Amino acid sequence: MAPPAANVATATLLDPAAETAAATRRFVEIEEELELFSLEVEGCPLWDLARFGIGERVLAALGLFEKERGGGARARGRRIRASAGALCSAAFRNPFLAAPCEFLFLGHPRRVLRGDGRWWDPYSDPLADSLGERALVLERPNAEGHCRPPHSRRLRHLDVVPLLAAARGALWRHRLAPPLRNRFAEIEMRLIGAFGQPVAAAAHLEERLALYRAQYPIYRALFRRLRPAALFVVVSYGNEVPIAAAKSLGIPTIELQHGIISPYHLAYSFPPGAMKRTFPDHVFLFGDYWKECVRFPIAADRLHATGFPYFDEERAAVAGATRKEQVVFLSQWSIGRALSRLACEAARHPRLKGKIVYRLHPSERATWREDYPWLAHVPLEVVDPATVPLYRQLAESRVQVGAYSTAVVEGIALGLQTFIANLPGSAALDPLVASTPNVSWYLAPEQLALALDASPAPNSLAAPRLFRPVALANMHLALANVIDCT
C-alpha cells in the first residue's frame, strides 16, 4: 500500500498516490458535511452532474491531476474543424432522422484503428455488432472530430445536440436566483478553505445547470423518437443528462465499463447512503475484481461481471506472440512529462539500453517532440500507437511500467511483470498492487533490469478476475435479465 499523505492543503508531491487518496477522502467529508447529494435545482440533481468535475478541479489545484494540454492556434484550428464537422454531421448523421431501434448505445469517441483499416469503438462495437440491426450507436466528436472510416455499422452523430442546445440557450436565458448563487459561492469557499487552493466550483455548478436546462428536453425528444428498450452508455459521468432523460421515460440504462474503477474515482465511488439519481441502472463490468473495488451507488445485484469482448478478441489474436527482452512504458497525457523522464532514466541503465519502448497515448502522437523533447536523446524507441497495436506490443514485452491507464490492467491480465509509477492518479491501482502477484510500485531502473534477468512470468492468474472470459455470451445473458426485470 502507498504510505499515508501529509496535509493535503500544503504538501509537496512527495507521494502522489497517498496525497490523491487523502485529498479524495477530504473531498468526500466536505460533500457530506454540506449535504451536497441533496442539491437539486428545478428538478436537476445538480451534484450528480458536478461532483466528478469539481473533484478533478480540486486535484488539479493540488497538482495531482493535469488537464489535457493544447491551446493557441492548434486549439482554434480544432474548433473551426469541429464546427464545420458538426454542421455536416447534423445534415448527414442526424440521430433524429434514424429509424427506431431496440438497443441504443452512447459510444466512446476515442476509437482504435484495427487491422481492417477501420476505427473501432472497443467498448460498444463488439456488443452492438452482435445485436445486428437492432442496435444503433450514437457518437460525440473527439477533439479532432469523428474518426473515419468508422467500424460501427449503424452510426449517428450527436453533434446536433449541442447545436440545438445552443439555440435553446440563446432563446431562453436563465439567471441564477441570489440564494442559489450564494449557495454555489458557499460550496466554493468551503473547498478553497479545506484545500488552500483556488477551485472554480461555482462556475462549474452554474455551467452544469445550464447544460441540463438546455439538453434535457432534447434528449427526451430524441429517445421518444428512437424508442429503445435499453440505453447503453460507455462513460456515465458526463452523460448524466441523457441518462436522466432515459430514466424519465422508463428506459433501462446500462454502463459498459471502459477503464479503471477505484476508491478514488468520484464517478463510481460513493460514501455509504449516498445516491446518484443519474447513475445507470446496471453496470456491465470487466470482471469480479471491479465489483469489490468501490461502493457503487446501486445495489450489488445490478453489478454484472460480464467481461470485455474486445479484450477476448485481441488476446486470442496475439496468443502465439514471442516475448522479447523488452520493457514498455505506457504513457498518458496527464502524467506524460513525468513518466517520459522516468523512461529516459531507465534507458540510460547499462542493462536496459535498447530495451525500453515508450508507447505514446493517442493524444500525444502529434505533440510528443514538442512536449517531451528529451525522449529523442536517449537509447529508447518511441512508438506511435497508430502503427503498433497495443495488444501486440504488450504480448511481445516482458515488463511494463505505467500509472493508471486501462492498458496497464490489460498488460497485467496478459501476464506482464508490472510496475506502477507513483505519479498523480496512480492511487487508482493501489488495490491491485496490494492484491496481485507480479505487480509492485516502481522505485528505480534496477527493478526493471532484475525483472528482465528473471525467468519470464507465466500467464497471470489475475486475468479471469480482471476480465471474465467469454464476454459476449455473458453480456447477452445479463441483458436478457435486465430486459426481463423491467
Order of alpha helices (4+ residues) and beta strands (2+ residues): alpha-beta-beta-alpha-alpha-beta-beta-beta-alpha-beta-beta-alpha-alpha-alpha-beta-alpha-beta-beta-alpha-beta-alpha-beta-alpha-beta-alpha-beta-alpha-beta-alpha-beta-alpha-beta-alpha-alpha-alpha
